[in-house]
Amino acid sequence: MNKKTILILILISAISIFINLYKKDTSPPCFNVDEAAVGYNVYSLLKTGKDEYGTLLPLRLKSFGDYKLPLYSYLSVPFIASFGLNEFGTRALNTFVSFLFPLVIFLLTSELFKKKSIGLIAALFFALSPAIQTIGRQAHEAYLTTFIITLSLWLLIKSINKSQNLYKFLFIFSLFPLSFGYQFSRLWLGFFFVLIVYFAICKKVSVKYLLVYLGIFLLLAIPDIIIKPTRVSNLLFFNNVGLGLQTAELRSEGGSRLFYNKATVGIKNYIFGHLIYYSPQFLVSLGDENRRFNYPGISPITFVEYLLLFIGLYYLFKDKQKWRFLLILCLFISPVAASLSWVGSSITRSLPLIIFINIVCAYGFVRLINSLPNKLTAKLFLGLIVLIYFAFCFYSWDFYFNHYPKRATAIRSWQCGNREMATFVKENYNNYDRFYITKKNSQPYIFLLFYLNYPPEKYQKQANLSAPDDFGFGQVENFDKFDFKFHYDQNLKKAVFIGYPDDFNGLQLDQNKLKKIKVGPEEVFWIYSNK
């Protein structure tokens, strides 16, 4: 790699980390409940070697009963140790990864096409990508896991191209962190197994290597077999109550059981749900249905990239690129975990898709420019594409930085106000005997643990989670002075009541004793006491 390529890569990585850090204190507008759970469990592991429930070095974090995969938490320990239990420290791991990610994109793309210019363009597409970089600004496991998937795929292809045992060993080693990354890790472990079987048949790897992979694959499956996380099974589309109701409705209207049953209707819904992830509506316009991860006005990819995707696919097959079928499989596999879920279109569960779109777009861009016969025409066309691309990028990032955090829907989706609520509790902890706090729209206990820096060894003795609900989540009903069953009792003189405005409907309140927590245009919490 020459000095010029290295300098360009460093510049692209600098752009990536700048986008990760710029206005991070205002957008996203708040620190969400899952981030607080990750941060506090990291703090607990750092202080005691145990999670919030007192489990020593757990392979899954029980958290809200969703049994989070722990890789992000374990790798965040040095960052929390350095920066403390705070929002920056919790998100710092993904900030660090944002600097390394373009390098891995470059390595993978260059290995696929044997051309560094394509690798550099793919890295730049990544660095400016609203879809993936907005996730990287959060403490979200999908970003880190997508990084490891990209790295693992590079190691695998490198081992096949070079036939070197070092890369084969590193690829096998990468499976361990990958298996503890995020829920779609399991899908990619299975996909890599299929690839290894194929390469063994083609005699690119030995049968012994295949057996080693199989052994590790089965070993890494043991925690899931033991724990059986309910959150994952509850998200599968065939476990959705709505599927049963839809099937029953179709039969009541005269539909035959042969054609209208959970299997046939579910498969049809799955196919249509999977195709959504390749549509301009999802990729260019609407994105994730969860407003915590996307918002109309923030395009996951630009319209230019969407066109380049099809141009790239055309040239992949026209040029008979060696790894064209692998890229097609990666594009197909990436949204499978998301389309198996009934909760709607998801950027986080399909995040690797953006990486492979970036790679194909970069190939299409270079081939398109090279196909133009006239150099002047090529330069003018290149300038036009770049101008339009940056214009689309500008509008998405401008909306994210300056408009998104002011939208009421975003504020509610991010569960804003909990930081301010916890600050009030911290300042008034000694003034009250009991705090009654609503848990209607969030898990307030974890925000209190996080912002109070509550001693883990003290909380572990009190930790108690209810049975999971229909969504796979449990609830903490109380700890310390805090009761999360909101009710107002005018006879309690040393108690404070914290709820949403509608929790106080019908109550006669002394406005002088009422404190309101407001975030942007939204009144989030009302705080009231009889004292």
DAFEN-V219548 format. One line per field, one symbol per residue. ss: DSSP state (~ for helix, > for strand, _ for the rest). phi: phi as a letter, one per 40 degrees, with the letter a starting at -180 (. if undefined). burial: I if it has 9 or more other C-alpha atoms within 8 Angstrom, else O. A space follows every 10 residues. Layout:
ss->???
phi->???
burial->???
//
This chain:
ss->__~~~~~~~~ ~~~~~~~~~~ ~_________ __~~~~~~~~ ~~~~~~~~_> _____>___> >______>>_ ~~~~~_~~~~ ~~~___~~~~ ~~~~~~~~~~ ~~~~~~~~~~ ~~~__~~~~~ ~~~~~~~__~ ~~~~~~____ ~~~~~~~~~~ ~~~~~~~~~~ ~~__~~~~~~ ~~~~~~~~~_ ____~~~~~~ ~~~~~~~~~~ ~_____~~~~ ~~~~~~~~~~ ~~~~~~~__~ ~~~~~>~~~_ ~~~~~~~~~~ ~~________ _~~~~~~~~~ ~~~~~~___~ ~~~~~~____ __________ __~~~~~~~~ ~~~~~~~~__ ___~~~~~~~ ~~~~_~~~~_ >______~~~ _~~~~~~~~~ ~~~~~~~~~~ ~___~~~~~~ ~~~~~~~~~~ ~~~~~~~~~~ ~~_~~~_~~~ ~~~____~~~ ~~~~~~~~~~ ~__>>>>___ ___~~~~~~~ ~____~~~~_ __________ _______>>_ _>>_______ ____>>>>>> ~~~~______ ~~~>>>>>>_ _>>>>>>>>_ _
phi->.ccccccccc cccccccccc ccfccbacca bcccccccdc ccdccccbgb cccgccfccb cdfcgcfccc ddccccdccc ccbgcacccc ccdccccccc ddccdccccc ccbfaccccc ccccdcdccc dccccccbcb ccccccdcdc cccccccccc ccfbcdcccc cdcccccdcb caccddcccc cccccccccc ccgcbccdcc cccdccdccc cddccccfcc dccccccccc dccccccccc ccchcccccb bdcccccccc cccccdcbcc cccbbcgccc ccbaadhbcd bcccccccdc cccccdcccf ddbccccccc cccdcdcccc ccchcbcccb dddccccdcc cccccccccc cccbcccccc cdcccccccc cccdcccccc cbbdcccccc ccccfchccc cccccccbdc cbcabbbcbd babcccccdc ccfcddcccd cbdabccccc cgbcbccaaf cbbbbcabbc cccbbbbbac dccbdgccbc ccbcbbcbbf ccccbbbaac c
burial->OOOOIIOIIO OIIIIIIOII IOOIOIIIII IIIOIIIIII IIIIIIOIII IIIIOOOIOI IIIIIIIIII IIIIOIIOII IOIOIIOOII IIIIIIIIII IIIIIIIIII IIOOIIOIII IIIIIIIIII IIIIIIIIII IIIIIIIIII IIIIIIIIII OOOOOOIIOI IIOIIIIIII IIOOIOOIIO IOIOOIIOII OOOIIOOOOI OOIIOOIOOI OOIOOOOOII IIOIIIIOII OOIIOOIOOI IOOOIOOOOI IIOIIIOOOI OOIIOIIOOO IIIIIIIIIO IOIIIOIIII IIIIIIOIII IIIIIIIOOO IOOIOOIOOI IOOIIIIIII IIOOIIIIII IIIIIIIIII IIIIIIIIIO OIOOOOIIOO IIOOIOOIIO OIIOIIIIII IIIIIIOIOI IOIIIIIIIO IIIOOOOOOO OIOIIIIIIO OOIIIIIIII IOIIOIIOII OOIOIOOIOO OIIIIIIIIO OIIIIIOOOO OOOIIIIIII IOOOOOOOOO OOIIOIIIIO OOIIIIIIII O
//
